[in-house]
Amino acid sequence: MSPKISIAINSYRNPELLRLCLDSVFRHVQRDDFEVLVVDSATEEATRLVLKDYPQVRTFVPHERNVGFPVLLNRSLKEARGEFLFLINHDIILTEGSVDELLRFAESDPKIGIVGPRQVNFNGSEQISCFRFYRPWTIVYRRTFLGKLPFAKRHLDWFLMRDYDRKTPRNVDWVMGSALFVRREAVDAVGLMDTRFFMYMEDVDWCRRFWDAGFRVVHYPDVTVYHYHGKGSAKGGFLRSLLLNRLTWYHISSGAKYFLKYLGKPLPKHD
């Protein structure tokens, strides 16, 4: 019999956080009809040792090299057997009742394709995890001194949905890919993540395709998870990161691929 929920953890070179994540899963998911998978990139021996302490994990898929975020998630999607899938990064810590409540909400409407829970820092402060779709100038404003100008600040406030109090569920353009509760039926209709995006924009693209296929993408603040979010591509200022930080280049490259992919195509409309 297939499980109701597959919890698929996507991991990369941080066995300590992976252990915390697994502990939270097996502590707070109190049901019999779920399975746990771990798909790991650039696998190290320390990660293999962590997995030996969790025989409840049905599947562990290691990779010798860093294969990129979409490849990890796609492997999770292929391995998972659940009717619903909770795709989380290894730096997500679940809270009591979170999975049951996400399932209840997702089952309330067959058109819900993706649910993104509220994400907070370990000190409880809010993380912005739902957004409006990028415009080309959004990246420019976020990455350069122009972002400090009044017109750019107004645009970035719009992009970050600062007009949304994040206290009630709401349809949104896209949600952060670190925690995605998805319907298998919707994934089958939409397809896997686009692997042309090695890192960044893959979650934007996937959510856009869900909307194009007629499925809702919803931010659901009634469920909170903890997220250790490093923002590696933002370190050191624009010029320094442009010259030295490869994550910045991944972001810029993925942005260019995204806008070329949708050149001339209308944005999805929703309430």
DRENDRENVO-785203 format. One line per 3 residues: number of its first residue (from 1); for each residue x, y, z of C-alpha. Coordinates in Angstrom, 1 decimal. Example, Ala and Ser with C-alpha at 12.3 -4.5 7.8 and 13.67 -1.06 7.14 Angstrom:
REM residues 2
1> 12.3 -4.5 7.8 | 13.7 -1.1 7.1
This chain:
REM residues 271
1> 0.0 0.0 0.0 | 1.4 3.4 -1.0 | 2.0 5.9 1.8
4> -0.2 9.0 2.1 | 2.8 11.4 2.4 | 6.4 11.2 1.3
7> 8.7 13.5 3.2 | 11.7 14.0 0.9 | 14.8 15.7 2.4
10> 17.3 17.2 0.0 | 20.7 17.4 1.6 | 24.1 19.0 0.8
13> 27.2 18.8 3.0 | 25.8 19.5 6.5 | 25.2 16.3 8.4
16> 24.6 18.2 11.7 | 21.6 20.0 10.2 | 20.4 16.9 8.5
19> 20.3 15.1 11.9 | 18.3 18.0 13.4 | 15.9 17.8 10.4
22> 15.4 14.0 10.7 | 14.9 14.3 14.5 | 12.2 16.8 13.9
25> 10.5 14.6 11.3 | 10.4 11.5 13.5 | 9.4 13.4 16.6
28> 6.6 15.5 15.1 | 5.0 13.2 12.4 | 2.8 10.9 14.4
31> 1.1 8.8 11.8 | 1.7 5.4 10.1 | 1.1 6.3 6.5
34> 4.3 8.2 5.6 | 7.7 7.5 4.3 | 11.0 9.4 4.5
37> 13.6 9.8 1.8 | 17.0 11.5 1.8 | 18.6 12.6 -1.5
40> 22.1 13.9 -1.0 | 24.5 15.9 -3.2 | 28.3 15.7 -3.0
43> 27.9 13.0 -0.4 | 30.4 12.8 2.4 | 31.2 9.9 4.8
46> 29.8 12.0 7.7 | 26.4 12.1 6.1 | 26.4 8.3 5.5
49> 27.2 7.9 9.2 | 24.2 10.0 10.2 | 21.9 7.9 8.0
52> 23.0 4.8 9.9 | 21.2 6.1 13.0 | 17.9 6.4 11.1
55> 16.8 3.0 9.9 | 13.3 4.4 9.4 | 14.5 6.2 6.3
58> 13.2 4.2 3.4 | 15.6 5.4 0.7 | 18.9 7.2 0.8
61> 20.2 8.3 -2.6 | 23.8 9.7 -2.5 | 25.6 11.6 -5.4
64> 29.3 11.8 -5.7 | 29.3 15.4 -7.0 | 27.1 18.5 -6.5
67> 24.3 17.9 -9.0 | 22.3 21.0 -8.2 | 19.0 21.6 -6.5
70> 16.5 20.6 -9.3 | 18.3 17.3 -9.9 | 17.9 16.5 -6.2
73> 14.3 17.3 -6.1 | 13.5 15.5 -9.3 | 15.2 12.4 -7.9
76> 13.0 12.8 -4.8 | 9.9 13.1 -7.0 | 10.8 9.9 -8.8
79> 11.6 7.9 -5.7 | 8.6 9.0 -3.6 | 5.4 6.9 -3.5
82> 3.1 9.2 -1.6 | -0.1 10.9 -2.7 | 1.3 14.1 -1.3
85> 5.0 15.0 -1.1 | 6.7 17.3 1.4 | 9.9 18.4 -0.2
88> 12.2 20.0 2.3 | 15.8 21.0 2.5 | 18.0 19.5 5.2
91> 18.0 22.9 7.0 | 14.2 22.8 7.7 | 13.0 21.8 11.2
94> 9.4 20.7 11.5 | 7.1 21.6 14.3 | 4.4 19.6 16.0
97> 1.3 18.9 13.8 | 2.8 20.7 10.8 | 2.5 17.8 8.4
100> -1.0 16.9 9.4 | -2.2 20.5 9.1 | -0.5 20.9 5.6
103> -2.3 17.7 4.5 | -5.6 18.8 5.8 | -5.3 22.2 4.0
106> -4.1 20.6 0.7 | -7.0 18.1 0.7 | -9.5 20.9 1.2
109> -9.3 21.9 -2.5 | -8.1 19.6 -5.4 | -6.8 22.6 -7.2
112> -4.2 23.3 -4.6 | -0.9 22.2 -6.2 | 1.7 23.6 -3.9
115> 1.5 24.8 -0.3 | 4.3 26.8 1.3 | 4.3 27.0 5.1
118> 5.5 30.0 7.0 | 9.2 29.9 7.6 | 11.0 31.5 10.5
121> 14.6 31.8 11.7 | 15.7 29.8 14.7 | 15.2 32.8 16.9
124> 11.5 33.0 15.7 | 11.9 36.0 13.5 | 10.0 36.0 10.2
127> 11.5 35.0 6.9 | 10.0 36.2 3.7 | 9.1 33.0 1.8
130> 6.4 34.0 -0.7 | 6.8 36.5 -3.5 | 5.5 38.0 -6.7
133> 7.0 37.0 -10.0 | 10.4 38.6 -10.9 | 10.6 41.4 -13.4
136> 14.0 41.8 -15.1 | 14.7 44.9 -13.1 | 14.0 43.1 -9.8
139> 17.3 41.4 -9.9 | 19.1 44.6 -10.8 | 17.5 46.4 -7.8
142> 18.3 43.5 -5.5 | 21.9 43.2 -6.6 | 23.1 46.8 -7.0
145> 23.1 50.2 -5.3 | 20.0 51.1 -7.2 | 18.0 49.1 -4.7
148> 18.5 52.0 -2.2 | 16.6 54.5 -4.4 | 13.0 55.3 -3.6
151> 11.5 53.9 -6.8 | 13.5 50.7 -6.4 | 12.5 50.3 -2.8
154> 8.8 50.6 -3.8 | 9.3 47.9 -6.4 | 11.1 45.6 -4.0
157> 8.4 46.0 -1.4 | 5.9 44.9 -4.1 | 8.1 41.9 -5.0
160> 8.5 40.9 -1.4 | 4.7 41.3 -0.8 | 5.1 43.6 2.1
163> 1.4 44.6 1.6 | 0.5 41.1 2.8 | 0.4 40.6 6.6
166> 1.1 36.8 6.3 | -1.6 36.0 8.9 | -4.1 34.3 6.6
169> -3.7 31.8 3.7 | -3.3 33.5 0.3 | -2.7 32.6 -3.3
172> 0.8 33.8 -4.2 | 2.9 33.8 -7.4 | 5.6 31.6 -5.9
175> 6.9 30.2 -2.7 | 10.5 29.4 -1.6 | 11.6 26.0 -2.6
178> 13.1 25.0 0.8 | 9.7 23.7 1.9 | 7.1 22.6 -0.6
181> 4.0 20.5 0.2 | 2.8 19.3 -3.2 | 0.1 17.1 -4.7
184> 1.3 14.1 -6.7 | -1.5 14.5 -9.2 | -0.4 18.1 -9.9
187> 3.2 17.1 -10.3 | 2.2 14.4 -12.8 | 0.4 17.1 -14.8
190> 3.1 19.8 -14.5 | 6.2 17.7 -14.8 | 9.6 17.7 -13.0
193> 11.7 20.7 -12.2 | 13.6 22.3 -15.1 | 17.2 21.2 -14.7
196> 18.6 24.0 -16.8 | 18.5 25.9 -13.5 | 21.4 24.5 -11.4
199> 20.5 26.7 -8.4 | 18.0 29.6 -8.0 | 14.8 30.3 -10.1
202> 13.9 26.7 -10.3 | 11.2 27.2 -7.6 | 9.9 30.4 -9.4
205> 9.7 28.5 -12.7 | 8.0 25.4 -11.1 | 5.4 27.6 -9.4
208> 4.7 29.4 -12.6 | 4.1 26.1 -14.4 | 1.7 25.0 -11.7
211> -0.3 28.2 -12.2 | -0.2 27.7 -16.0 | -1.6 24.2 -15.5
214> -4.5 25.4 -13.4 | -3.2 24.6 -9.9 | -3.0 27.0 -7.0
217> 0.2 28.0 -5.2 | -0.7 29.0 -1.6 | 1.3 30.5 1.3
220> -0.1 28.9 4.4 | 1.0 30.8 7.6 | -1.1 28.5 9.9
223> 1.9 26.1 9.7 | 5.4 27.3 10.8 | 8.7 25.6 10.1
226> 12.2 26.7 11.1 | 14.7 27.4 8.4 | 18.4 27.9 8.7
229> 18.7 30.3 5.7 | 22.2 31.4 4.9 | 21.7 33.7 1.9
232> 25.1 32.8 0.6 | 24.8 34.7 -2.7 | 24.2 38.0 -0.8
235> 27.5 38.1 1.1 | 30.1 40.8 0.7 | 28.2 43.4 -1.3
238> 27.5 43.5 -5.1 | 31.0 44.1 -6.5 | 32.8 41.7 -4.2
241> 30.1 39.0 -4.7 | 30.1 39.5 -8.4 | 33.9 38.9 -8.6
244> 34.3 36.2 -5.9 | 31.0 34.5 -5.0 | 29.9 31.8 -7.5
247> 26.4 31.7 -5.9 | 25.9 35.2 -7.2 | 26.8 34.0 -10.7
250> 24.4 31.1 -10.3 | 21.7 33.6 -9.5 | 22.4 35.9 -12.4
253> 22.8 33.0 -14.8 | 19.5 31.4 -13.7 | 17.7 34.8 -13.9
256> 18.8 35.1 -17.5 | 17.7 31.6 -18.4 | 14.3 32.2 -16.7
259> 13.6 35.5 -18.6 | 14.7 33.9 -21.9 | 12.4 30.9 -21.3
262> 9.3 33.1 -20.8 | 10.2 35.9 -23.2 | 6.9 37.2 -24.7
265> 4.7 34.9 -22.6 | 2.1 36.4 -20.3 | 2.3 36.0 -16.6
268> -0.3 33.7 -15.0 | -3.3 35.5 -13.5 | -4.9 34.7 -10.1
271> -6.7 36.4 -7.3
